[in-house]
Amino acid sequence: MIKELKLQQHLRKKPYLVDAIAGNSAMLVSLGQTGRMYRLWWPHIDYPQHVDEIRTGLKLGTMPGGVTWFDDPEAGWQHAANYVPRTNAYRVTSTHSDYPITVEQTDFAVPGQPLFVRGYRLTNRGHEATDVEFYHYGSFRIMDNELYMTTEFVDKQDALLHFRHQYAFAVGSSEECSGYQAGNGAWNGAASGNLNGNQIDMQPDGAMKWNIAAIGPGQSVEIPVYIAAGHSRNDALAALTSAKGKSYGQWYEEMVAYWSDYLANAAPCPGGNEQIVALYERSQLAMKLMADEATGTIVAAPEFDEYFSRCGGYAYSWGRDAAFVTTAFNKAGLGSLSEKFYDWSITAQEPDGSWQQRHYHDGSLAPHWGLQIDEGSSLIWGMWEYYLHSGEREAFLERVWPAVEKGAAFLVQYLDPETGLPKPSKDLWEEREAEHTYSAAAVYGGLTAASSFAKRKGKDQLAEAWNKAARQIAASIEERCWNESKNSYYRGLKLTVSKEAYEAAIARGERGYVQQRDKGYSRYVLEFDPIVDISLLGISVPFNAVAVDNPRMAKTADTIEQLLTSPKVGGIKRYEDDTYIGGNPWILTTLWLSHYRTLQGRYEDARKLLDYAVDHVTSSGLLPEQVDQETGETAWVVPLTWSHAMFVLAVHMLAERGQL
């Protein structure tokens, strides 16, 4: 009951869907279109998270009552929000029919600095001068923990300082504040507009205000609010002092110049209309924020479900996702991010040569469901793709070779001698255990990549052994995994199910067996998993275990399109009878089919699938994971790094064939 109550309180503050992210690859912030800050991660993009809620509002001299908060859905504020073009700065313009003040808020992290900047421009669009009190309320949850915080007002720096253990955050402005309150019921003080000057409290929250006298008609006033981070109180205060050493305009121009240079040094969009170019550049910008500056880790998405209430969390690094993302980095002129990631991936490898499901930025294992054999094989495949992209740099080969050798050895010993496929593990959707056809194709890709590495190292015997194992996997896919009755490959063999599902399947005439496990437990296994799944395209794209023009592959793609197209809003679902978040179409799955259609030469079909992604960006131009199957609106996870990567790859596939 207490846990459920905490969850409901949390969700009132932090919705599952965010509208924007801002950051500098060391600091990451998620934001709403009202300007509300939901989360702030530092000094890494996955952990730790430090913010409970940060809100801003104002009180006009003529306005009765307390403070009106810009993000309050009942306060009547209207918002227009989007990214500042070609940057990772997010701008919200808030207006109110009853108030003459327009508030323009611009949020961005300063590149290379532990500093988040919130610039507020207050403009009087009325006919009389207006007095304004501007309020900034912050409740921190340092290290994602509600305990043991202190908030104090530091007179010398005119700042509120929030700290716990080795993390501290100093909040202040270049403009001297008019009032403050550290803890001691800070929210009530801020909401009423009566800050009591309490200087220190062992509480997580505090508030500041700035009195602005007589903003004239048509006049604008700027108030920058700086959130400076440090590993100690002194570090955070020093960072805030540094922030005040430049004007807001200087920080803004530095940020704009940084992202302008970043895009100039990346590969331009290789064709397409204005919408495609805009999404391509937004993908380059968003993917950069999903790559940790210090370690190179790539996370799937900014976390939004810390309680694992509807999913298992997203702010981790998956080898599978990252293999696609780094391939997109290569195409997008961001190969240095790929190299940094693969250098990091070596630290996450297990002593036996495997890579487990997902990891934190430091290479330690994150909460997981067990081995997914496609993860490590995808990493080896991705290493080879980057090696080719880099011009076959010897230094990279030497760094990754020990990990490749151990990883390939693990893959070979993991093969099932009965089927020639990898032994049972979790599938790429992390829902079921079987000898999955997609996973087999990924292992094929990993072993062929490892064989190619071995040839470069002069290890001919290893190269041949790994190539032979890969050929056997490809042969087994053809011999054992074709389902003539559905014109599709089986999703897998040796599918583990519940006892009830097993008994029902056997009663329907399906084949299976019961395997005795240790300590008297039983495993119920069906011989085949006939469900049509988008991941079956992976047999061909990208792993090429079966050729694109193989008739069976073409039939599988047609069956996928027939069975998995969402009837109301279009787009491609993951698999038949998917129930996750209602079974919506996904962006990455739709683009996966675009990849295959492009390689088939069905360019018009591929372009329509690409356009689906363009047509279903969020209000801020980001790509979600899912699109609501009833409304066509964003349904889940913003942004999903894999979605952006698949878009970049789809653009290049079409452009390389002169079809964009």
GISULPE-V264918 format. One record per pair of residues at least 6 apart in sequence whose ideal C-beta (glycine too) atoms are under 6 Angstrom apart, sorted by the first residue. I is the first residue (numbers start at 1). J is the second residue. D is the distance in whole Angstrom. If there is no record, write none. Layout:
BEGIN
i = (I I)
j = (J J)
d = (D D)
END
This chain:
BEGIN
i = (7 7 13 14 16 17 18 18 18 19 19 19 20 20 20 21 21 21 22 22 22 22 22 22 23 23 23 24 24 25 26 26 27 27 28 28 29 30 30 30 31 31 33 33 34 34 34 35 35 35 36 37 39 39 40 40 41 42 44 44 45 45 46 46 46 47 48 48 49 50 50 52 52 53 54 55 55 55 56 56 57 57 57 57 57 58 58 59 59 59 60 61 66 66 66 67 67 67 68 70 70 76 77 77 78 79 79 80 81 82 83 83 84 86 87 87 88 89 89 90 91 92 93 94 95 100 100 100 100 101 102 102 103 104 105 106 107 108 108 109 110 111 114 114 115 115 116 117 118 119 119 120 121 121 122 123 124 124 124 124 127 129 129 130 131 132 133 133 134 134 135 135 136 136 137 137 138 139 139 140 140 142 142 142 148 149 149 150 150 151 151 151 151 151 151 152 152 152 153 153 153 153 154 157 157 158 158 158 159 159 159 160 160 160 161 162 163 166 168 168 168 169 169 169 170 170 170 170 171 172 172 173 173 173 174 174 175 175 177 177 178 178 178 179 179 180 180 181 181 181 181 181 182 182 182 182 182 183 183 184 184 186 186 186 189 189 190 195 195 210 212 215 224 226 226 228 228 228 228 230 230 266 266 266 266 267 267 269 269 270 271 271 272 275 279 280 282 283 283 283 284 286 286 287 287 290 290 290 291 291 292 295 295 296 296 296 297 297 297 298 298 298 298 299 299 300 300 300 300 301 301 301 303 303 305 316 316 317 318 319 319 319 319 320 320 320 320 321 322 323 323 324 324 325 325 326 326 326 327 328 328 328 329 329 330 330 331 331 332 335 338 342 345 346 347 348 348 349 349 352 353 353 353 353 354 354 355 355 355 356 356 357 357 358 358 359 360 369 369 370 371 372 372 373 373 373 374 374 374 376 377 377 377 377 378 380 380 380 380 380 381 381 381 383 384 384 387 390 397 404 404 408 408 411 411 411 412 414 414 415 416 419 419 419 419 420 420 421 421 421 422 422 422 424 424 424 424 426 427 428 428 433 434 434 434 434 435 435 435 436 437 437 437 438 438 440 440 441 441 441 441 442 444 444 444 444 444 445 447 447 447 448 450 451 451 451 454 454 455 474 477 481 481 482 482 483 483 487 487 488 488 488 489 489 490 490 490 491 491 491 492 494 495 495 496 496 497 497 499 502 502 505 510 511 512 512 512 513 514 514 515 515 517 531 531 532 532 532 532 533 534 534 534 534 534 536 537 537 539 539 540 540 540 541 541 546 548 557 563 564 564 566 566 566 569 569 570 571 571 571 571 572 572 572 572 573 574 581 581 584 584 584 584 584 585 586 587 587 587 588 588 588 590 590 591 591 591 591 593 594 594 594 594 595 595 597 597 598 598 598 603 610 613 616 618 618 618 622 622 623 623 623 624 624 624 625 625 625 626 626 627 628 654)
j = (307 309 53 38 304 638 30 38 638 32 33 620 31 90 620 30 289 302 29 88 90 107 108 109 29 109 289 109 111 293 43 293 42 109 41 45 40 38 39 302 37 90 79 81 70 71 79 70 92 105 71 54 49 51 50 51 49 229 292 361 292 299 299 315 361 360 143 144 144 140 142 139 141 139 138 69 71 137 70 136 67 68 69 70 135 132 134 67 133 193 130 131 191 192 193 135 191 193 75 77 94 96 94 96 95 92 94 93 92 620 90 620 91 263 256 259 285 106 108 107 106 105 104 103 102 124 125 126 130 122 123 125 122 121 120 119 118 117 255 116 251 258 229 239 228 243 227 251 225 224 248 223 220 222 221 220 130 215 217 219 217 214 216 215 213 212 209 211 210 223 190 209 208 225 190 207 171 204 205 162 204 149 164 167 164 164 204 163 202 162 182 183 201 203 206 161 182 200 160 180 182 199 161 237 240 172 176 177 170 172 240 171 206 208 170 169 233 231 230 233 236 227 229 236 228 236 237 240 227 226 240 223 224 225 224 244 210 223 208 210 209 210 211 195 209 195 208 189 195 196 198 207 198 199 200 201 206 201 203 198 201 205 206 207 195 196 207 207 209 223 221 221 248 240 243 236 239 240 243 236 239 284 332 333 334 332 333 277 280 655 655 660 660 614 614 651 621 644 647 648 332 639 644 641 644 298 299 641 298 337 361 344 361 340 341 344 317 344 361 317 322 325 341 315 317 314 318 321 641 314 637 640 314 315 311 358 366 359 358 355 375 378 379 374 375 378 428 642 341 378 382 642 645 641 645 338 341 382 385 645 648 649 337 338 338 389 648 652 648 389 386 383 379 403 363 359 363 355 403 410 406 407 409 410 376 410 375 376 379 365 368 368 372 366 368 366 366 426 430 426 425 425 426 422 425 439 428 439 442 407 411 442 443 446 442 404 407 446 449 450 445 446 449 400 449 452 396 396 456 450 453 450 466 443 446 447 469 422 423 422 423 435 476 480 493 472 476 435 440 476 439 440 443 433 434 435 494 433 436 438 535 496 492 494 495 529 492 493 494 492 481 489 492 535 538 473 477 538 539 543 545 543 470 473 474 543 545 543 466 469 470 470 466 463 466 467 462 463 463 545 545 489 490 489 552 490 530 555 559 532 556 559 536 556 528 529 530 529 531 533 529 525 526 529 523 525 524 526 524 512 524 526 526 527 525 526 527 525 522 524 523 525 523 575 576 559 560 563 576 575 560 572 574 589 592 556 592 596 545 546 546 548 553 595 596 553 599 596 576 572 573 573 585 629 629 632 612 585 590 612 627 585 589 590 593 585 589 626 636 626 627 628 629 635 627 626 613 623 643 642 643 646 609 612 613 646 647 650 609 606 609 610 650 650 653 605 606 606 653 654 659 650 647 627 624 634 638 638 639 639 643 644 634 637 638 636 637 640 635 636 635 635 660)
d = (5 6 5 5 5 6 4 6 6 5 4 6 5 4 5 5 6 6 5 5 5 5 5 6 6 5 5 4 5 4 5 4 4 5 4 4 5 5 5 5 6 6 5 4 6 4 5 5 4 5 4 4 5 5 5 4 5 5 5 4 5 6 5 5 5 6 5 6 5 6 5 4 4 5 5 5 6 5 6 5 4 5 4 6 5 6 5 5 4 5 6 3 5 5 5 5 6 5 5 5 5 6 5 5 5 6 5 5 4 6 6 6 5 6 6 4 5 6 4 5 5 5 5 4 5 6 6 3 6 6 5 6 6 4 5 4 5 6 5 5 6 4 4 5 5 5 4 5 4 5 5 5 5 5 5 4 5 4 6 6 5 4 5 5 5 5 5 5 5 6 6 5 5 5 4 4 6 5 4 4 5 6 4 5 5 5 4 6 5 5 4 5 6 6 4 5 5 4 6 5 5 5 5 5 6 6 5 6 5 4 6 5 4 6 5 5 5 5 5 5 4 6 6 6 5 4 5 4 5 6 5 6 6 5 6 5 6 6 5 6 5 6 4 4 5 6 5 5 4 5 5 5 5 6 5 5 5 3 3 4 5 4 5 5 5 6 4 6 6 6 5 6 4 6 4 5 4 4 6 3 5 5 6 4 6 5 3 4 4 4 5 4 5 5 6 6 5 4 6 5 5 5 6 6 5 6 5 4 5 5 5 5 5 3 5 4 5 6 4 6 4 5 5 5 6 5 6 5 6 4 5 5 6 4 5 4 4 5 5 5 4 5 4 6 5 5 6 5 6 4 4 6 5 6 4 4 6 5 5 4 4 5 5 5 6 4 6 4 5 6 5 5 5 5 4 5 4 6 5 6 4 5 5 3 5 5 5 4 6 5 6 4 5 5 6 6 5 6 5 6 5 6 5 5 4 5 6 4 4 5 6 5 4 3 5 6 5 4 5 5 4 5 5 5 4 6 6 6 6 5 5 4 5 5 6 6 5 5 5 6 5 6 6 6 6 5 3 4 5 5 6 6 5 5 6 5 6 6 5 6 6 4 4 6 4 6 5 5 5 4 5 5 6 4 5 5 6 5 4 4 4 6 5 5 6 6 4 4 5 5 4 5 5 5 4 4 4 4 5 5 6 5 5 6 6 5 6 4 5 5 5 4 5 5 5 6 6 4 5 5 4 5 5 4 6 6 5 6 5 6 4 5 6 4 5 4 6 6 5 6 4 6 5 5 5 6 6 5 5 4 6 6 6 4 6 5 5 5 5 5 5 5 5 5 5 5 5 5 6 5 5 6 4 5 6 4 6 3 5 6 5 6 4 5 5 5 6 6 5 4 6 6 5 5 5 5 5 5 4 5 5 5 5 5 6 4 6 5 6 5 4 5 5 6 6 4 4 4 4 6 4 5 5 5 6 5 6 6 4 6 4 5 5 6 5 5 4 4 4 4 6 4 4)
END
